[in-house]
Amino acid sequence: MGRALEELFPVFSREFRLRLLAMLGLCFVLMMVALDQTVVGTALPTVVAELHGYELYAWVGTSYLLASVVTVPIFGKLGDEYGRKPFVIAAVIVFTVASMLCGVAQTMLQLVLARGLQGIGGGMLVGTAFACVPDMFPDAHERLRWQVLFSGAFGIANAIGPSLGGFLTEYYGWRWVFFVNLPIGLLSLWFIGRHLPKIRHSDLPPSPLDWQGAALIALALGSLQVFVEWLPTHKGSLALPALAMVSVAACVGLVWWEKRATAPLVPISLLVHKGLKPLFLLSLVMGFCLFGVMYYAPLMFQGGFGLSPNKAGMLVTPLVVSITLGSIINGRIVTRLRKPKRILYVGITLFAGAALMLTQVNATTPHPLTMLVMALGGLGLGITLPNLTIFVQYNAPKAQLGIGTAMLQSLRMTGGMLGTALIGTFMNHHYRQQLTERLGPYANAAWAQGLYDPQLLVNHPQAKVFIETAIIAGRNYHTYLNQAQLSLVGAIHDSQWLVAVTLLIALAIALKVPHLTLDPGKKSGKGKAA
């Protein structure tokens, strides 16, 4: 009777149940990482107030990003060589333990170090968890259906993250922002340990890790991360060029070494692969544009329009929710297309349209219309980003699925770092330029200098200092704060024009992506290194 039921209804089969439970474990992993990235930002001001270490404020985020960006390609390669399951389990343990250490930190330095350890766990997870999906579902059609679970988990985490962070911080204390990872980590460990299959695509003995390549990757990406972190602050006139030169030299050295290594960590063959090269480049550009919108649109809503963090969060929520919706729609459409790469044109165009519309949004724009613009951008991202992963996994050789997926994720993160810093520098320059024009003869006045830091518009203690200074100088601070808000909105509008132009470049890159056919039953990992 049981076997007959399984034949009639495949959802009752043991294989289906095992796959479902394994995917649930991976979804919990994804939720843990995504949730951590969204809840921490809400709690940071409270953390700094309690631990008294404002000079290390930025490094709470930087240490995590630095560690994760460096470890993603390393563990992507190790997953290919040894199988991914042990590294996923180790990553969950490292991430969960590091979260607990963050929660018990007594100083900002301890918190920064614990966040670095957490970043190592996060990088291990990104480098291995995404590649588990094509291991379990080689058929592209089947994998797209199952990846809806991934999209849903990501969307839920992003939608509730900021509100959850604020709620926990306000009612239970900031330490619970980190402790919340403990139950999610234990759940994911149980599901993955029991149900995730251990799959290894090669019968040959594992190759030794390319430690020289790993060191060069760490040097290249690490110096780049610090460079982009310091760029908007103009910190150190000699340090910035030095960091840029170190990053470029390490990249050149990496290419030289990997061409000669017997088991390269980053196979150069993947970088020059006809089917993969435009996808990697597109991931870099999309990461640049994604962070250019996600980071600066909320600043415009809060600093430029004067909205509360809660109201600004409501305007941003349609973006992350629509990413999930776009992914679900994409899964239904892309396998029916004769030339699936054309859906990339649709997604990029939608995202570019949203960036263009953001250049026209102002404080008087009705909130439902602003939310519609953000939803349009999220829909474009939800259509574009999953396909980059699908197409890379479809084109990459089976033995290099992990490192191919990891390289895609690393390039997206690198693009995000560059987008945050370069667009931030562009925006700050235009803000200062517009503010100087609006202040006119008072641009160099001592009382007005505080206005040149746009953080003044979202930092209440900083705004209070300016207000007191303006009152002492006999100036109407309301007028000049309004001028600063208008300047910030104008500068962010200019930055979104830059995003829109960059997305035109992305569209040109998408035209270079070779056509492929997602035939039912055809397996991923069929590509050959060029």
C-alpha positions in Angstrom: 0.0 0.0 0.0 2.8 2.4 0.9 4.7 1.7 -2.3 1.6 2.1 -4.4 0.9 5.4 -2.7 4.5 6.6 -3.4 4.1 5.6 -7.1 0.8 7.5 -7.4 2.0 10.5 -5.4 5.7 11.1 -5.6 5.5 13.7 -2.8 5.0 10.7 -0.4 8.2 9.0 -1.5 11.1 8.5 0.8 13.5 10.3 -1.7 11.2 13.3 -1.8 11.1 13.5 2.0 14.8 13.3 2.3 15.4 16.0 -0.3 12.8 18.2 1.4 14.4 17.9 4.8 17.9 18.5 3.4 16.6 21.6 1.6 15.0 22.8 4.8 18.4 22.5 6.5 20.0 24.6 3.8 17.2 27.1 4.0 17.8 27.5 7.8 21.5 28.1 7.0 20.6 30.8 4.4 18.1 32.4 6.8 20.8 32.5 9.5 23.3 34.3 7.4 20.7 36.6 5.7 19.1 37.4 9.1 22.4 38.2 10.7 23.2 40.7 8.0 19.9 42.6 8.4 19.4 42.6 12.2 22.9 43.7 13.3 22.7 47.1 11.6 19.6 48.1 13.7 21.4 47.2 16.9 24.8 48.9 16.2 24.0 52.3 17.7 22.9 50.7 21.0 26.0 48.4 20.9 28.4 51.4 20.6 26.6 53.3 23.3 27.1 50.4 25.7 30.6 49.2 24.8 32.1 52.6 24.1 34.1 52.1 21.0 32.9 54.3 18.2 36.3 54.3 16.5 35.7 50.5 15.8 32.0 51.1 14.7 32.7 50.4 10.9 34.9 47.4 11.7 31.9 45.5 13.1 30.7 45.2 9.5 34.1 45.3 7.8 35.6 42.4 9.8 32.7 40.2 8.8 32.9 41.1 5.1 36.6 40.8 5.0 36.7 37.3 6.5 33.7 36.1 4.4 34.9 37.5 1.0 38.3 35.8 1.5 36.9 32.4 2.6 34.2 31.9 0.0 36.5 30.8 -2.9 38.7 28.7 -0.5 35.8 26.6 0.8 34.1 26.5 -2.6 37.2 24.7 -3.9 37.5 22.4 -0.8 33.9 21.4 -1.3 34.6 20.3 -4.8 37.6 18.3 -3.6 36.2 16.6 -0.5 32.4 16.9 -0.7 30.4 19.8 0.7 28.5 18.3 3.7 31.4 18.3 6.2 32.2 21.9 5.4 28.5 23.0 5.7 28.3 21.4 9.1 31.6 23.0 10.2 30.4 26.3 8.9 27.2 26.2 10.9 29.1 25.3 14.1 31.7 28.2 13.5 28.9 30.7 12.7 26.8 29.7 15.7 29.7 29.7 18.2 30.9 33.1 16.8 27.3 34.4 17.2 27.4 33.4 20.9 30.8 35.1 21.3 29.4 38.3 19.7 26.5 38.2 22.2 28.8 37.9 25.3 31.4 40.4 24.1 32.4 42.9 26.7 34.4 45.4 24.5 34.1 46.6 21.0 37.5 44.8 20.1 36.0 41.5 21.3 32.9 42.1 19.2 35.0 42.9 16.1 37.1 39.8 16.5 34.0 37.6 17.1 32.4 39.2 14.0 35.6 38.2 12.0 35.1 34.6 13.1 31.5 34.8 12.2 32.5 36.1 8.8 34.7 32.9 8.3 31.6 30.8 9.1 29.5 32.9 6.7 32.0 32.6 3.9 32.2 28.8 4.4 28.4 28.7 4.2 28.2 30.8 1.0 31.0 28.9 -0.6 29.4 25.5 0.0 25.6 25.7 0.7 24.7 27.2 -2.7 26.6 24.4 -4.6 24.8 21.7 -2.6 21.6 22.4 -4.6 23.0 21.3 -8.0 24.6 18.3 -6.2 21.1 17.1 -5.2 19.2 18.3 -8.3 21.4 18.0 -11.4 18.4 18.6 -13.7 17.9 22.4 -14.2 14.1 22.2 -14.3 13.8 20.3 -11.1 16.4 22.5 -9.4 14.5 25.7 -10.3 11.4 24.3 -8.6 13.3 23.5 -5.4 15.1 26.8 -5.4 11.8 28.5 -4.6 12.5 27.4 -1.0 15.8 29.2 -1.1 14.1 32.4 -2.4 11.4 32.2 0.2 13.9 31.8 3.1 16.0 34.7 1.8 12.9 36.9 1.4 11.5 36.1 4.9 14.9 36.8 6.5 15.3 40.1 4.7 11.7 41.2 5.3 11.7 40.6 9.1 15.4 41.3 9.8 15.3 45.0 10.4 12.1 44.9 12.5 13.3 41.9 14.4 16.6 43.6 15.2 14.8 46.7 16.5 12.3 44.6 18.5 15.0 42.5 20.2 17.2 45.5 20.9 14.4 47.6 22.4 12.8 44.9 24.6 15.5 42.3 25.3 18.8 44.0 24.7 21.2 44.0 21.7 22.9 40.7 22.8 19.8 38.8 21.7 20.4 40.0 18.1 23.2 37.5 18.1 21.7 34.9 20.4 18.8 34.5 18.0 21.2 32.5 15.7 21.5 29.7 18.3 18.1 28.0 17.7 18.4 28.5 13.9 21.9 27.0 14.0 20.8 24.0 16.0 17.9 23.4 13.7 20.0 23.6 10.6 22.6 21.2 12.1 20.0 18.6 12.8 18.5 18.7 9.3 21.8 18.8 7.5 23.6 16.2 9.7 20.8 13.7 9.2 19.5 14.4 5.7 22.0 16.3 3.5 23.7 13.6 1.3 27.5 13.5 1.0 28.2 13.9 -2.7 31.7 14.0 -4.3 31.9 14.2 -8.0 35.4 12.7 -8.5 36.8 9.3 -7.7 40.4 10.6 -7.7 42.1 11.5 -4.4 41.5 15.1 -3.3 44.1 17.6 -4.6 46.2 19.5 -1.9 44.9 23.0 -1.2 46.6 25.8 -3.2 47.9 27.7 -0.1 49.8 30.2 -2.2 46.7 31.0 -4.2 44.7 31.3 -1.0 47.2 33.8 0.4 47.1 35.9 -2.8 43.3 35.9 -2.8 43.3 37.0 0.9 45.8 39.8 0.1 44.0 40.9 -3.0 40.5 41.0 -1.6 41.6 42.0 1.9 43.4 45.1 0.7 40.5 45.9 -1.7 38.0 45.7 1.2 40.1 48.1 3.4 40.6 50.4 0.4 36.9 50.7 -0.3 36.1 51.1 3.4 38.5 54.0 3.7 37.8 55.6 0.3 34.7 57.6 1.2 36.5 58.9 4.4 39.6 60.0 2.4 41.6 58.4 5.2 45.3 58.4 4.7 46.5 60.1 1.5 49.3 57.6 1.1 47.5 54.6 2.5 44.8 54.5 -0.2 47.2 54.4 -3.2 49.3 51.8 -1.4 46.3 49.6 -0.7 45.2 49.9 -4.3 48.6 48.9 -5.6 48.8 46.0 -3.2 45.4 44.7 -4.4 46.3 45.1 -8.1 49.7 43.4 -7.6 48.2 40.5 -5.7 45.6 40.0 -8.5 48.4 40.0 -11.1 50.4 37.6 -8.9 47.3 35.4 -8.5 46.8 35.0 -12.2 50.5 34.3 -12.8 50.5 31.7 -10.0 47.2 30.0 -10.9 48.4 29.4 -14.4 51.3 27.4 -13.1 49.7 25.7 -10.1 48.9 22.0 -10.4 45.7 22.3 -8.5 44.7 26.0 -8.7 42.3 27.4 -6.2 40.8 29.7 -8.9 41.0 27.9 -12.2 41.9 30.4 -14.9 40.1 28.1 -17.3 36.8 29.1 -15.6 37.6 32.9 -15.9 38.2 32.6 -19.7 35.4 30.0 -20.3 33.2 31.4 -23.0 30.0 30.6 -21.2 31.1 31.7 -17.8 33.2 34.8 -18.3 30.2 37.2 -19.1 28.2 35.7 -16.2 31.1 36.4 -13.7 31.4 39.9 -15.1 27.7 40.4 -14.9 27.6 39.3 -11.3 30.3 41.9 -10.4 28.3 44.7 -12.1 25.0 43.6 -10.6 26.5 43.5 -7.1 27.8 47.1 -7.7 24.3 48.3 -8.7 22.4 46.2 -6.1 24.3 47.8 -3.2 24.2 51.2 -4.8 20.4 51.1 -4.5 20.0 49.1 -1.2 22.5 51.2 0.7 21.6 54.7 -0.4 17.8 54.5 -1.0 17.2 54.1 2.8 19.6 57.0 3.4 17.5 59.2 1.1 14.3 58.2 2.8 15.6 58.9 6.3 18.1 61.7 5.8 16.6 63.4 2.8 12.9 62.9 3.5 13.1 63.0 7.3 11.3 59.6 7.7 11.7 57.5 10.8 13.8 54.2 10.4 10.5 52.3 10.7 8.8 54.2 7.9 11.9 54.1 5.8 12.1 50.3 6.3 8.5 50.0 5.1 9.5 51.7 1.8 12.4 49.4 1.4 10.5 46.2 2.3 8.9 45.8 -1.2 12.4 45.6 -2.7 13.4 42.5 -0.7 9.9 40.9 -0.9 9.8 41.3 -4.6 13.2 39.7 -5.0 11.5 36.5 -3.7 8.5 37.1 -5.9 10.7 37.6 -8.9 12.6 34.4 -8.2 9.3 32.4 -8.0 8.1 33.9 -11.3 11.4 33.2 -12.9 11.3 29.6 -11.9 7.9 29.3 -13.7 9.0 31.1 -16.9 12.7 30.4 -17.6 12.4 26.7 -18.3 9.7 27.4 -20.9 11.8 29.8 -22.9 13.6 28.6 -26.1 16.4 31.1 -25.3 16.4 31.5 -21.5 19.2 34.1 -21.4 16.7 36.7 -22.8 15.0 36.8 -19.4 18.2 38.5 -18.2 17.4 41.5 -20.5 13.9 41.8 -18.8 15.3 41.7 -15.3 18.1 44.2 -15.9 15.7 46.5 -17.7 13.3 46.4 -14.8 16.0 47.2 -12.3 17.4 50.0 -14.5 13.8 51.4 -14.7 13.5 51.4 -10.9 16.9 53.2 -10.6 15.7 55.9 -13.1 12.4 56.3 -11.3 14.3 56.8 -8.0 16.0 59.8 -9.6 12.5 61.5 -9.6 11.3 60.4 -6.1 11.1 63.2 -3.6 9.6 63.9 -0.2 6.2 64.7 -1.7 6.0 61.5 -3.7 3.1 59.3 -2.4 4.5 56.4 -0.4 2.6 53.7 -2.4 4.2 55.0 -5.6 7.7 54.9 -4.0 7.0 51.3 -2.8 5.9 50.4 -6.3 9.3 51.7 -7.6 11.1 49.6 -5.0 9.0 46.5 -5.9 9.9 47.0 -9.6 13.6 46.9 -8.7 13.2 43.9 -6.5 11.3 42.1 -9.3 14.1 42.8 -11.7 16.7 41.5 -9.2 14.6 38.4 -8.5 14.5 37.6 -12.2 18.2 38.3 -12.8 20.2 37.0 -9.9 18.9 33.4 -9.7 19.6 32.9 -13.4 23.2 33.9 -13.0 23.6 31.0 -10.5 21.6 28.6 -12.7 23.6 29.5 -15.8 27.0 29.2 -14.1 26.1 25.8 -12.6 24.8 24.7 -16.0 28.0 25.7 -17.8 30.7 24.8 -15.2 32.4 21.4 -15.3 30.8 19.1 -12.7 34.0 18.8 -10.7 34.2 22.6 -10.5 30.6 23.4 -9.6 31.6 24.6 -6.1 34.4 26.9 -7.1 32.3 28.2 -10.0 29.4 29.0 -7.7 31.7 30.5 -5.1 33.5 32.7 -7.7 30.1 34.0 -8.7 29.1 34.8 -5.1 32.6 36.4 -4.4 32.4 38.6 -7.4 28.9 39.8 -6.4 30.2 40.6 -2.9 33.2 42.4 -4.4 30.9 44.4 -6.7 28.9 45.3 -3.6 32.0 46.5 -1.8 32.9 48.6 -4.8 29.4 49.9 -5.3 29.1 51.0 -1.6 32.4 52.8 -1.6 32.5 54.3 -5.1 28.9 55.4 -5.2 29.4 56.7 -1.7 32.4 58.8 -2.8 30.4 60.0 -5.8 27.4 60.9 -3.7 29.5 62.7 -1.0 31.2 64.8 -3.6 27.9 65.9 -5.2 26.4 66.5 -1.8 29.2 68.8 -0.8 29.0 70.6 -4.1 25.3 71.1 -4.0 25.3 72.2 -0.3 28.1 74.7 -1.0 25.9 76.3 -3.8 22.9 76.4 -1.5 24.8 77.9 1.5 26.3 80.6 -0.7 28.3 83.1 1.4 27.9 81.0 4.5 29.6 77.9 3.0 32.8 78.5 4.8 31.3 79.7 8.1 32.4 77.7 11.1 28.8 77.0 12.3 27.9 75.5 8.9 30.8 72.9 8.7 28.8 70.2 10.5 26.3 70.2 7.6 29.0 68.8 5.3 28.7 65.4 6.9 25.4 63.9 5.5 25.3 61.5 8.5 24.2 64.6 10.5 20.7 64.1 9.0 20.3 60.6 10.5 22.5 61.0 13.6 20.5 62.8 16.3 23.4 63.6 18.7 25.4 65.0 15.7 22.4 67.0 14.6 22.0 68.4 18.2 25.5 69.7 18.1 24.9 71.5 14.9 21.6 73.0 16.1 23.3 74.3 19.2 26.1 75.8 17.2 23.7 77.4 14.7 21.6 78.9 17.6 24.8 80.4 19.1 25.6 81.9 15.7 22.1 83.4 15.5 21.1 81.3 12.5 17.7 79.6 11.7 18.9 76.0 11.8 15.6 74.7 10.3 16.4 76.5 7.0 19.9 75.1 6.7 18.9 71.6 7.7 16.3 71.8 4.9 19.1 72.9 2.5 21.2 69.9 3.6 18.2 67.5 3.0 17.6 68.9 -0.5 21.4 68.5 -1.2 21.3 64.9 0.0 18.3 64.0 -2.1 19.9 65.7 -5.2 23.2 63.8 -4.6 21.5 60.4 -4.2 19.4 61.2 -7.4 22.7 61.7 -9.2 24.1 58.4 -7.8 21.0 56.6 -9.1 21.7 58.0 -12.6 25.1 56.4 -12.2 23.5 53.1 -11.3 21.2 53.3 -14.3 24.1 53.9 -16.7 26.0 51.0 -15.1 23.0 48.8 -15.7 23.2 49.7 -19.4 26.7 48.3 -19.3 25.2 45.2 -17.6 22.7 44.9 -20.4 25.5 45.0 -23.0 27.4 42.2 -21.0 24.2 40.1 -20.9 24.1 40.2 -24.7 27.5 38.4 -24.7 26.1 35.5 -22.6 25.9 32.5 -25.0 22.5 31.0 -25.6 21.7 27.8 -23.7 18.7 25.5 -23.5 17.4 24.2 -20.2 16.2 20.9 -21.6 14.3 18.7 -19.1 16.5 15.9 -17.9 19.7 17.6 -19.0 22.2 17.8 -16.2 24.2 20.7 -14.8 27.9 20.6 -14.8 28.1 19.7 -18.5 30.4 22.5 -19.4 34.0 22.0 -20.4 36.8 24.3 -19.4 37.9 26.4 -22.4 
